[in-house]
Amino acid sequence: MITRTPRVALLAASLLLTGCGGGAAAVPGPAADSTAPVRASTPAATPEASVEAAPRQLPGLGPDTLAKVPSRSRQAVVVTGRGKNSPLSTVVLYERTAAGWQAGPKWPAHNALKGWSARHLAGDLRTPIGVYTLTDAGGLLRDPGTRLTYDRGPAFTSPGTGFEGEPLAGSFDYVIAINYNRRPGTTPLDWTRPLGAGRGGGIWFHVDHGGPTHGCVAVAQDHMRELLLALDPGRHPVVVMGDATSLSR
């Protein structure tokens, strides 16, 4: 477990006042993960019939998007937005096998209130389009057994209400940091922004509170738990996210 310093805890309190880490900015491009811990991989067993049907490339992604997925990545969480300005999306975890990419269940999700952006500035209420590594997690609740580095603490508290008046309590019970404008290998609460504060940050997967987010991607608590248990640093997981049209390019 990461031990948070008082400074980080204070920054976390400021972060959580805005929800979802205060929005983010996006620079789509190849995901870099030079500082992320790498651990032993445990490949998932796949039924023979499913392997034969597995697509060679990730479905729904065009050549530009596929080029940004690192060749070493064996897990890809694909978040497909319903539309450029929609807060609704779906999430699918794909595992790369010898025969191709094997899809897991499809989960409904919320993204940012105003949809998606290929070049996002802090506070514009859009989720960044791009490919980003996944290395660090945390939450208010006990580590469910994830292989990602996990930081548990009271700073993962989400006060207030969402855009539709829904309570935010429990939204940060489980979170997975999306490595946009942050340092891999640190707690999701770390406030370091390599591209500068104006480019946003604090973009996470977190528990769905039933409405749009400031910039994060939110799925049901059971699905967050499943994702935490499935992700394996040894398989170099990434998230590929954006509206369907943008991802198809």
C-alpha positions as a printed NumPy array, in Angstrom:
array([[  0.   ,   0.   ,   0.   ],
       [  1.245,   3.513,  -0.753],
       [  1.525,   5.773,   2.295],
       [  0.142,   9.17 ,   1.464],
       [  1.94 ,  12.269,   2.806],
       [ -0.061,  15.116,   4.407],
       [  0.639,  17.213,   1.294],
       [ -0.905,  14.607,  -1.003],
       [ -3.902,  14.256,   1.323],
       [ -4.5  ,  18.01 ,   1.168],
       [ -4.222,  17.999,  -2.594],
       [ -6.599,  15.051,  -2.715],
       [ -9.194,  16.998,  -0.781],
       [ -8.975,  19.801,  -3.339],
       [ -9.13 ,  17.245,  -6.153],
       [-12.267,  15.595,  -4.854],
       [-14.182,  18.845,  -4.456],
       [-14.449,  19.023,  -8.234],
       [-15.191,  15.323,  -8.786],
       [-13.325,  13.005, -11.177],
       [-10.116,  14.806, -10.38 ],
       [-11.365,  18.052, -11.896],
       [-11.539,  17.027, -15.564],
       [ -8.686,  16.491, -17.997],
       [ -7.001,  17.39 , -21.234],
       [ -6.188,  14.887, -23.948],
       [ -3.282,  14.419, -26.292],
       [ -4.022,  11.17 , -28.153],
       [ -0.868,   9.256, -28.891],
       [  1.143,   6.141, -28.048],
       [  0.901,   5.285, -24.356],
       [  4.187,   5.538, -22.465],
       [  4.775,   3.345, -19.416],
       [  8.468,   3.474, -18.654],
       [  7.962,   3.961, -14.895],
       [  5.163,   1.452, -14.326],
       [  5.934,  -1.689, -12.304],
       [  5.954,  -4.91 , -14.296],
       [  4.963,  -8.135, -12.586],
       [  4.632, -11.765, -13.58 ],
       [  1.901, -12.444, -16.082],
       [ -0.782, -15.07 , -15.641],
       [ -2.462, -15.533, -19.037],
       [ -6.173, -16.152, -18.871],
       [ -7.442, -19.497, -20.075],
       [ -9.648, -19.196, -23.146],
       [-12.057, -21.82 , -24.497],
       [-10.984, -23.213, -27.865],
       [-14.185, -22.142, -29.633],
       [-13.774, -18.57 , -28.373],
       [-10.139, -18.419, -29.465],
       [-11.1  , -19.448, -33.001],
       [-13.618, -16.589, -33.147],
       [-11.288, -13.961, -31.673],
       [-10.61 , -11.036, -34.043],
       [ -7.014, -10.328, -34.982],
       [ -7.488,  -6.608, -34.307],
       [ -9.523,  -4.803, -31.676],
       [-13.058,  -4.353, -33.053],
       [-14.25 ,  -0.85 , -33.842],
       [-10.777,   0.69 , -33.978],
       [ -9.384,   2.249, -37.123],
       [ -5.731,   2.219, -38.246],
       [ -4.776,   5.476, -36.503],
       [ -6.14 ,   4.28 , -33.17 ],
       [ -4.713,   0.772, -33.506],
       [ -1.263,   2.229, -34.176],
       [ -1.303,   3.788, -30.705],
       [ -1.871,   0.485, -28.894],
       [  1.562,  -0.751, -27.733],
       [  2.586,  -4.059, -29.314],
       [  3.431,  -5.503, -25.888],
       [ -0.05 ,  -4.839, -24.47 ],
       [ -2.039,  -8.027, -23.87 ],
       [ -5.009,  -6.331, -22.192],
       [ -7.03 ,  -3.427, -23.593],
       [-10.046,  -1.824, -21.948],
       [-12.022,  -0.3  , -24.835],
       [-14.393,   2.51 , -23.851],
       [-16.679,   3.412, -26.758],
       [-18.771,   6.552, -26.449],
       [-22.233,   6.685, -27.957],
       [-21.504,  10.055, -29.574],
       [-18.984,  12.913, -29.524],
       [-21.216,  14.938, -27.178],
       [-22.834,  12.067, -25.266],
       [-22.099,  11.068, -21.64 ],
       [-23.041,   7.428, -22.353],
       [-20.58 ,   4.72 , -23.324],
       [-19.771,   1.018, -23.082],
       [-16.713,  -0.727, -21.654],
       [-15.21 ,  -4.043, -22.81 ],
       [-12.009,  -5.692, -21.548],
       [-10.142,  -7.518, -24.317],
       [ -7.398, -10.103, -23.726],
       [ -4.878, -10.758, -26.51 ],
       [ -4.434, -14.482, -27.21 ],
       [ -2.374, -16.355, -29.791],
       [ -5.389, -16.267, -32.118],
       [ -6.443, -12.676, -31.535],
       [ -8.328, -10.464, -29.078],
       [-10.871, -12.188, -26.847],
       [-13.728,  -9.954, -25.601],
       [-15.129,  -9.968, -22.093],
       [-18.619,  -8.767, -21.123],
       [-19.924,  -5.405, -22.323],
       [-20.66 ,  -2.994, -19.47 ],
       [-22.69 ,   0.24 , -19.607],
       [-20.785,   3.307, -18.45 ],
       [-20.903,   7.071, -18.026],
       [-18.239,   9.454, -19.294],
       [-18.043,  13.259, -19.05 ],
       [-21.115,  15.477, -19.211],
       [-20.226,  17.043, -22.576],
       [-18.797,  13.922, -24.166],
       [-15.305,  13.596, -25.622],
       [-12.388,  15.731, -26.743],
       [ -9.222,  15.027, -28.715],
       [ -7.617,  18.081, -27.098],
       [ -9.144,  18.759, -23.742],
       [ -8.452,  21.587, -21.315],
       [ -9.076,  21.357, -17.588],
       [-12.7  ,  21.993, -16.69 ],
       [-14.312,  21.629, -20.121],
       [-16.302,  18.584, -18.927],
       [-15.111,  16.224, -21.647],
       [-13.283,  12.91 , -21.412],
       [ -9.932,  12.636, -23.225],
       [ -9.782,  10.553, -26.394],
       [ -6.684,   8.395, -26.612],
       [ -4.709,   5.339, -25.532],
       [ -3.324,   5.383, -21.992],
       [ -1.638,   2.856, -19.715],
       [ -3.188,   1.541, -16.483],
       [ -0.811,   0.928, -13.581],
       [ -2.276,   2.222, -10.307],
       [ -5.485,   1.89 ,  -8.326],
       [ -6.976,   2.771,  -4.973],
       [-10.146,   3.512,  -3.124],
       [-12.04 ,   3.957,   0.08 ],
       [-12.616,   0.199,   0.363],
       [-10.127,  -2.563,   1.073],
       [ -8.007,  -3.87 ,  -1.814],
       [-10.124,  -6.629,  -3.413],
       [ -6.995,  -8.474,  -4.55 ],
       [ -5.829,  -6.501,  -7.57 ],
       [ -2.344,  -6.95 ,  -9.012],
       [ -2.139,  -3.194,  -9.612],
       [ -0.542,  -1.039,  -6.939],
       [ -3.421,  -0.14 ,  -4.601],
       [ -3.699,   2.886,  -2.285],
       [ -6.48 ,   2.743,   0.302],
       [ -7.45 ,   5.732,   2.423],
       [-10.135,   8.176,   3.598],
       [ -9.15 ,  10.768,   0.98 ],
       [-11.078,   8.668,  -1.549],
       [-14.31 ,  10.283,  -0.415],
       [-16.676,  11.893,  -2.916],
       [-18.967,  14.494,  -1.342],
       [-21.951,  16.308,  -2.79 ],
       [-24.172,  15.506,  -5.743],
       [-23.704,  14.95 ,  -9.474],
       [-25.017,  16.829, -12.486],
       [-28.416,  15.165, -12.225],
       [-28.714,  15.572,  -8.463],
       [-27.562,  12.027,  -7.707],
       [-25.41 ,  11.489,  -4.574],
       [-21.721,  10.965,  -5.237],
       [-21.126,   8.915,  -2.077],
       [-19.291,   5.696,  -2.9  ],
       [-18.044,   6.853,  -6.299],
       [-14.44 ,   6.446,  -5.209],
       [-14.878,   3.179,  -3.317],
       [-12.717,   1.735,  -6.118],
       [-10.711,   3.743,  -8.668],
       [ -8.161,   2.971, -11.368],
       [ -5.978,   5.859, -12.494],
       [ -5.865,   6.455, -16.253],
       [ -2.321,   7.569, -17.094],
       [ -3.22 ,  10.812, -18.758],
       [ -1.047,  13.714, -17.532],
       [  0.119,  11.862, -14.427],
       [  3.142,   9.929, -13.196],
       [  2.682,   6.147, -13.486],
       [  3.652,   4.304, -10.329],
       [  2.081,   6.787,  -7.906],
       [ -1.19 ,   6.911,  -5.977],
       [ -4.197,   8.076,  -8.022],
       [ -4.279,  11.031,  -5.616],
       [ -0.863,  12.318,  -6.699],
       [ -1.29 ,  15.818,  -8.106],
       [  1.805,  15.906, -10.342],
       [  0.826,  17.04 , -13.859],
       [  3.745,  16.571, -16.317],
       [  1.955,  18.586, -19.037],
       [  0.918,  21.344, -16.64 ],
       [ -2.235,  21.946, -14.606],
       [ -4.011,  23.604, -17.522],
       [ -4.042,  20.307, -19.374],
       [ -6.094,  18.683, -16.617],
       [ -5.668,  15.339, -14.903],
       [ -7.21 ,  13.109, -12.283],
       [ -8.929,  10.954, -14.919],
       [-10.015,   7.65 , -13.407],
       [-12.212,   4.643, -13.79 ],
       [-14.493,   4.778, -10.767],
       [-17.842,   3.56 ,  -9.451],
       [-20.852,   4.849, -11.392],
       [-23.024,   7.267,  -9.398],
       [-25.792,   7.183, -12.003],
       [-24.959,  10.278, -14.023],
       [-22.315,  12.035, -16.16 ],
       [-18.825,  12.654, -14.806],
       [-16.404,  15.576, -14.968],
       [-13.992,  13.598, -17.135],
       [-13.741,  10.069, -15.758],
       [-15.275,   6.792, -16.921],
       [-17.684,   5.216, -14.418],
       [-19.039,   1.655, -14.27 ],
       [-21.045,  -0.269, -11.668],
       [-19.228,  -1.229,  -8.47 ],
       [-19.316,  -4.95 ,  -9.294],
       [-17.757,  -4.206, -12.668],
       [-15.049,  -2.047, -11.092],
       [-14.204,  -4.943,  -8.821],
       [-14.064,  -7.332, -11.799],
       [-11.774,  -4.943, -13.648],
       [ -9.466,  -4.582, -10.66 ],
       [ -9.168,  -8.351, -10.344],
       [ -8.591,  -8.873, -14.079],
       [ -5.922,  -6.261, -14.836],
       [ -2.391,  -7.609, -14.744],
       [  0.664,  -5.292, -14.94 ],
       [  2.575,  -8.151, -16.57 ],
       [  0.17 ,  -7.933, -19.519],
       [  0.752,  -4.16 , -19.869],
       [ -2.914,  -3.075, -19.822],
       [ -4.101,   0.034, -21.619],
       [ -7.377,   1.866, -21.993],
       [ -8.492,   2.845, -25.491],
       [-11.253,   5.423, -25.193],
       [-13.273,   7.884, -27.238],
       [-16.508,   8.243, -29.144],
       [-17.173,   5.525, -31.73 ],
       [-16.47 ,   7.783, -34.718],
       [-13.129,   8.975, -33.377],
       [-11.997,   5.446, -32.473],
       [-12.846,   4.184, -35.974],
       [-10.275,   6.446, -37.604]])
